[in-house]
Amino acid sequence: MSDAVRDPELISVPVEGGELAALHWAAGAPGAPIAVLVHGITANAMAWARVAGALAGEFEVVAPDLRGRAGSAGLPGPYGIEAHAADVAALLDSLGADDDAGADAAVLVGHSMGAFVSALAAAGTARDRVHGVVLVDGGLSFPTPPGADLDAILSAVLGPSLDRLSMTFPDLAAVRAFWAQHPAVGPWVDVPSVAAYLARDLVGEPPALRSACVPEAVRVDGGDVLLNERLLEATGDLPVPATLLWATRGLLDQTPGLYDEERLAGLGLERSGITAREVPDTNHYSILWASQGVEAIAATVREAAARS
């Protein structure tokens, strides 16, 4: 698919402790539905560039940098999924998301950890302003290695994405070389929108470039996602139907990924009003970038908005 994506506007939203940074792709007309795109645990708003490009104009699209990441790295704790959900609610307030169906209807779209944030916001702090929820390879319980402590689990699940938080890089070429070796991200590093996403993660100057992610934010948020049973209850209390789009391969491009048909069958999604759809030939990251992933996400957002 084309990588031509309109440059977003950088905006900021008042939240507890400061200003939340976000990328904004404007709608073509007033009263358009709103799509809020919430990224994963070590990611940033630019991960959504291709999806935003497919929705912009038709929707008012906003993707926040969650606190502790990229442009919101300076926001203080406490971290955790509840804090992020409160920030998403504040973002919806700033956008004028309506508590009535129709104009300004909001669809929350979350990837990985962002799916847990979106589900919790929809079930709680933003309940009356959300007209659709799209969970992208996240939001439901993840398989975790038995008997390991939190740091070991995070290391096993996130791998290189976590390792980079303690690294420095002499220049952008070294950053590219690091990601080029990643089994899931590597094939995408020279796609301009993906390169922009990887660059948005960086702070400092050569020869000491480093990730903007705050390690404590990642650790607290990861503990919530992996070990907090309360979060899993949110998907059972959603005020609107939701759709899970799941990738066939995982964070390291392995098979199976975080979800497969057998695992999903055991989660009782029908009782929660969640429909699961496979996105073929994608991994945990490329589901946001591959044409079939972008098209599936955009189509599901449109379906959710049409129900409002």
C-alpha positions, 0 to 999 in steps of 0.5 A, a space after each residue: 500500500 502507499 506510504 503517503 500519509 498526511 503529516 499530523 498536527 502536534 497537539 497537547 491536552 491538559 491532564 493530571 500532572 501536565 500536558 499529554 502530547 498527541 498527534 492529530 489528523 483533522 476531519 474533512 468536515 465538522 461533526 465527523 466521528 472521532 477515532 482515538 488510537 492508543 498505542 502499545 507499551 513501549 510504542 508511541 503515537 506514530 505507530 498509527 500513521 498508516 491507520 490514521 492515513 486510512 481514516 483521516 478526513 473521514 474521521 477526526 483522528 487523534 493518537 496520544 503519546 501515553 504518559 512516560 513515552 515520546 512527547 509525554 515522557 515528561 508526565 509524572 507518575 503514577 503510571 498504570 492502566 487506570 492513569 492512561 484511561 483517565 488521560 484518554 477520557 481527558 483527551 475525549 473531553 478536549 475533543 468534545 466527544 458527545 455523550 449522545 449518539 451521532 455527531 462527535 461519536 468516539 471510537 476507541 482503538 487500542 493496540 496491545 497494551 493500548 487495547 487494555 487502556 481502551 477497554 478500561 476507558 470505555 468501561 469506566 471513565 469515558 463510558 458515556 462518550 464511547 460508541 465503539 471499541 476496537 481491540 488490536 491484538 490486545 485487551 484480553 489476557 495474554 499467555 505468560 510464562 509460569 512461575 516467573 517474576 514480573 521482570 522476567 515475564 516482561 523480558 520474555 514477552 517484549 524481548 528487544 523492545 524492552 532491551 533498548 530502554 537501557 541502550 544508547 545509540 551513536 546515530 540513527 544508522 545504529 538505531 536502524 541497524 538495531 531494529 533491522 535485526 528484530 524478527 517482527 519489525 525488521 522488514 519494515 524499518 525502511 518504510 518511511 512511516 515506520 522509520 518516523 515511528 522509530 525516530 519519534 521514540 528517540 531523545 538526546 543527541 548523537 552519540 547518545 541517542 536513547 529511548 524516551 520511554 520511562 522504564 518505570 512506566 513500562 514496568 508498572 504498566 506491564 505489571 498491570 497488563 500481565 498480573 492485574 485481574 481487574 483489567 480483564 473484567 473491563 472487557 466484560 463490562 463494555 457499554 458497546 459491542 467490541 471487535 478483537 482483530 488478532 495477528 497470526 504471529 507474535 511479538 517476535 514473529 513467532 507462531 502462534 501469536 498472543 491469540 489463536 482460535 483455541 485460546 479465544 474459544 476458551 475466553 467466552 467472548 460472546 458473553 462479553 459482546 466481543 467479536 474476534 477476527 483474524 488478520 492473516 499474515 500479520 505479526 503483533 507489529 505489522 498488523 498496524 502497517 501491512 495493507 491487510 491490517 490497515 484495511 481491517 482496522 479502518 473497516 472495523 472503525 467504520 463499522 463501529 462508528 456506523 452503529 452509533 
